[in-house]
Amino acid sequence: VLLHGGDLLLQSRARNAEALSQLCDVALWFSGLPFTHKLVIAGNHDGAIAALGKDGTQKMLSGVKYLQDEEVEVMGLRIYC
């Protein structure tokens, strides 16, 4: 299980081309990691993620579970964010 706890982007305050490019880079990085379960929680430097919303962010992070105001159970662990 990989759990990334916030601040995926560098000082992102809004949804702009630079922030979306960074998010694409992060998605590509996650896709190459050898974990069965990959979970992401946004942090205070992830303004673009907030602007995209839960569904928009989930679409960009294929193969990763984006958690926002929900609980998920993975391998017997309950995680809420």
C-alpha positions as CSV (number, residue, x, y, z in Angstrom):
1,V,0.0,0.0,0.0
2,L,1.3,3.4,-0.9
3,L,-0.3,6.4,0.8
4,H,0.8,9.9,-0.4
5,G,-0.3,12.4,2.2
6,G,-0.6,15.7,0.5
7,D,1.4,18.4,-1.4
8,L,1.7,16.6,-4.7
9,L,2.2,19.9,-6.5
10,L,4.6,22.7,-6.0
11,Q,2.8,25.7,-4.5
12,S,-0.3,25.3,-6.7
13,R,-3.0,27.8,-5.9
14,A,-5.2,27.5,-9.0
15,R,-6.0,25.3,-11.9
16,N,-3.5,26.5,-14.5
17,A,-1.4,24.9,-17.2
18,E,1.7,24.5,-15.0
19,A,-0.3,22.8,-12.2
20,L,-2.0,20.5,-14.6
21,S,1.3,19.6,-16.1
22,Q,2.7,18.8,-12.7
23,L,-0.4,16.6,-11.9
24,C,0.2,14.7,-15.2
25,D,3.8,14.2,-14.2
26,V,2.7,12.9,-10.8
27,A,0.2,10.5,-12.4
28,L,2.9,9.2,-14.7
29,W,5.2,8.7,-11.7
30,F,2.5,6.8,-9.8
31,S,1.8,4.6,-12.8
32,G,5.4,3.3,-12.6
33,L,5.4,2.4,-8.9
34,P,5.0,-1.3,-8.0
35,F,2.2,-1.0,-5.5
36,T,-1.1,-2.9,-5.7
37,H,-2.9,-0.1,-3.9
38,K,-2.1,3.6,-4.4
39,L,-3.9,6.2,-2.3
40,V,-3.6,10.0,-2.6
41,I,-4.7,12.8,-0.3
42,A,-4.4,16.4,-1.3
43,G,-2.5,18.9,0.8
44,N,-2.5,22.7,1.3
45,H,-0.2,23.3,-1.7
46,D,-2.6,21.4,-4.1
47,G,-4.9,24.3,-5.1
48,A,-5.3,22.8,-8.7
49,I,-6.6,19.6,-7.2
50,A,-9.2,21.6,-5.2
51,A,-10.2,23.5,-8.4
52,L,-10.5,20.3,-10.4
53,G,-12.7,18.7,-7.7
54,K,-12.8,15.1,-6.7
55,D,-14.1,13.6,-10.0
56,G,-11.7,15.7,-12.2
57,T,-8.7,14.8,-10.0
58,Q,-9.7,11.1,-10.0
59,K,-9.8,11.1,-13.8
60,M,-6.3,12.5,-14.0
61,L,-4.9,10.0,-11.5
62,S,-5.7,6.8,-13.3
63,G,-4.7,3.7,-11.3
64,V,-4.7,5.8,-8.1
65,K,-7.5,6.2,-5.5
66,Y,-7.9,9.9,-4.7
67,L,-9.5,10.3,-1.2
68,Q,-11.6,13.3,-0.4
69,D,-14.2,13.2,2.4
70,E,-14.5,9.4,2.2
71,E,-13.4,6.2,3.7
72,V,-11.7,3.3,1.9
73,E,-10.7,-0.2,3.2
74,V,-7.5,-1.6,1.8
75,M,-6.0,-4.9,3.0
76,G,-8.0,-4.7,6.3
77,L,-7.0,-1.0,7.0
78,R,-9.8,1.6,7.1
79,I,-8.5,5.0,5.9
80,Y,-10.6,8.2,6.0
81,C,-9.7,11.5,4.6
